[in-house]
Amino acid sequence: MQNEGVADDEIERLIREVEAATSGKPQRPAEPAKEVDKPSASGRDVESSSGGRVAFAGISAGVMGVGGWLFGVFTPWTDALDMGIAAAGAAFLTGLIAGPPKWFSS
């Protein structure tokens, strides 16, 4: 029965949070803003560098181009070369626009 006090505290805390959210008035001070990541030593941000973006776009174009070509080889109603070129072009443009994911290191 000791858990009832903890559950009651949790319920009261949730009720306060819901009331604060619906009333528009915060009941406690806002948390301080987090610090913005500082640029790297070279003076530019690593995520915005074009080297990683172009490398990711090139790799994805190669993988998708081969995949599109294989799809074209195994389907008799399509042209393998056109499928490979179209898939590679689309993957390259998508990779350039979207940029690399965080796990991709340049």
C-alpha distance (Angstrom), angle and dihedral (degrees) to the residues before:
residue distance angle dihedral
M1 . . .
Q2 3.80 . .
N3 3.79 90.4 .
E4 3.81 91.6 65.6
G5 3.81 91.0 75.6
V6 3.78 91.2 51.3
A7 3.80 91.7 47.7
D8 3.81 91.0 49.0
D9 3.82 90.5 51.1
E10 3.79 90.8 49.8
I11 3.80 91.8 48.7
E12 3.80 92.0 49.2
R13 3.80 90.8 48.3
L14 3.81 91.1 50.4
I15 3.81 91.5 48.1
R16 3.82 90.1 51.9
E17 3.81 90.7 49.7
V18 3.81 92.3 49.3
E19 3.80 91.7 48.3
A20 3.79 90.7 48.9
A21 3.79 91.6 49.7
T22 3.78 95.0 47.6
S23 3.81 97.2 41.9
G24 3.78 94.1 49.5
K25 3.80 92.0 -132.5
P26 3.80 115.7 110.4
Q27 3.79 112.4 -134.7
R28 3.77 94.8 -156.2
P29 3.79 132.0 36.3
A30 3.76 116.9 -85.9
E31 3.78 118.7 -101.0
P32 3.80 115.4 -101.2
A33 3.78 115.5 -98.1
K34 3.78 117.0 -99.2
E35 3.77 118.9 -112.5
V36 3.76 116.2 -97.3
D37 3.79 114.6 -117.0
K38 3.76 110.8 -97.3
P39 3.82 118.8 -125.0
S40 3.76 118.6 -100.4
A41 3.79 123.4 -96.4
S42 3.80 92.3 -91.5
G43 3.79 90.1 61.9
R44 3.78 98.5 -110.2
D45 3.75 132.5 87.4
V46 3.81 116.4 -101.7
E47 3.81 93.5 -137.5
S48 3.79 93.1 54.2
S49 3.79 95.3 49.1
S50 3.78 113.7 118.5
G51 3.81 94.0 -141.2
G52 3.79 94.4 72.6
R53 3.78 91.8 41.0
V54 3.80 94.1 52.6
A55 3.81 93.0 43.3
F56 3.79 91.6 50.7
A57 3.80 91.2 47.0
G58 3.82 91.3 49.9
I59 3.79 94.1 48.6
S60 3.79 93.2 46.7
A61 3.82 90.0 47.4
G62 3.79 90.5 53.5
V63 3.79 94.5 48.1
M64 3.79 95.0 44.9
G65 3.81 92.1 42.4
V66 3.79 91.1 56.4
G67 3.79 90.1 45.0
G68 3.80 91.8 50.4
W69 3.79 91.3 47.2
L70 3.83 91.1 51.1
F71 3.79 90.0 49.3
G72 3.80 88.6 52.3
V73 3.80 91.7 49.1
F74 3.80 94.2 52.6
T75 3.81 97.3 43.5
P76 3.81 113.8 68.9
W77 3.82 95.7 -156.9
T78 3.82 95.1 60.7
D79 3.80 135.0 66.7
A80 3.80 110.8 -117.7
L81 3.80 96.7 -151.0
D82 3.79 94.1 49.1
M83 3.81 91.4 46.9
G84 3.81 91.8 51.1
I85 3.79 94.0 47.6
A86 3.80 93.1 46.6
A87 3.81 93.1 47.7
A88 3.80 92.3 47.5
G89 3.80 92.8 48.1
A90 3.79 93.4 47.8
A91 3.82 92.4 47.0
F92 3.80 91.9 48.4
L93 3.79 93.8 51.0
T94 3.79 91.8 44.6
G95 3.80 90.8 49.4
L96 3.79 91.6 50.3
I97 3.78 93.9 49.0
A98 3.79 99.1 40.6
G99 3.78 97.5 36.8
P100 3.77 127.9 -148.9
P101 3.79 122.7 -49.1
K102 3.79 119.2 -111.2
W103 3.81 93.2 -100.9
F104 3.82 91.3 58.7
S105 3.80 108.5 91.7
S106 3.77 119.1 -160.0
